[in-house]
Amino acid sequence: MHPQGRAASPRLQLGLFLVLLLLLLLSAPSSASENPKVKQKALIRQREVVDLECTFTKMRSNSALRVLFSGSLRLKCRNACCQRWYFTFNGAECSGPLPIEAIIYLDQGSPELNSTINIHRTSSVEGLCEGIGAGLVDVAIWVGTCSDYPKGDASTGWNSVSRIIIEELPK
């Protein structure tokens, strides 16, 4: 024989679930007073993002920052050209251990057809930077020229989401 009884109503089940969820949240350690160790800034643009900046609170002086840019990069030119996308920390490139950068180099467009190459690529620029003190850190990604190569027409973030993710990691 099966026990006879009424099943709990959906409203009662939802109420019990919410009570259990509240108990779990109350018993979990609170981190509301701590600053996050990971931060993301994302923008969606129909046109290009000139530069993307984000301020991060670094908790420890003996840690490293892992940074990631993800978004659309484009370079076009009629002749050979090169552009680099690079991170800065409080206005300076990383020196511990090396700059965090990515380049796009184009040999040339098609001069006989008077055209240019114009490919928008989803790309990422990622790396670790050490030697940055604790406190507020302004992190930005910039577009610059490559040494010894002509400048092209570069764009960042066309018709897509561009994001910077910053994470503090122990050494």
SULUR-V476829 format. One record per run of one state. SS is the DSSP state (alpha for helix, beta for strand, coil for the rest). FROM is the first residue (numbers start at 1). LEN is the number of residues. Records with the same first field share a line. If there is no record, write none. Layout:
SS: FROM-LEN + FROM-LEN
This chain:
coil: 1-9 + 28-10 + 46-6 + 59-4 + 77-4 + 90-2 + 94-7 + 107-3 + 114-1 + 116-3 + 130-5 + 146-7 + 157-3 + 171-1
alpha: 10-18 + 111-3
beta: 38-8 + 52-7 + 63-14 + 81-9 + 92-2 + 101-6 + 110-1 + 115-1 + 119-11 + 135-11 + 153-4 + 160-11
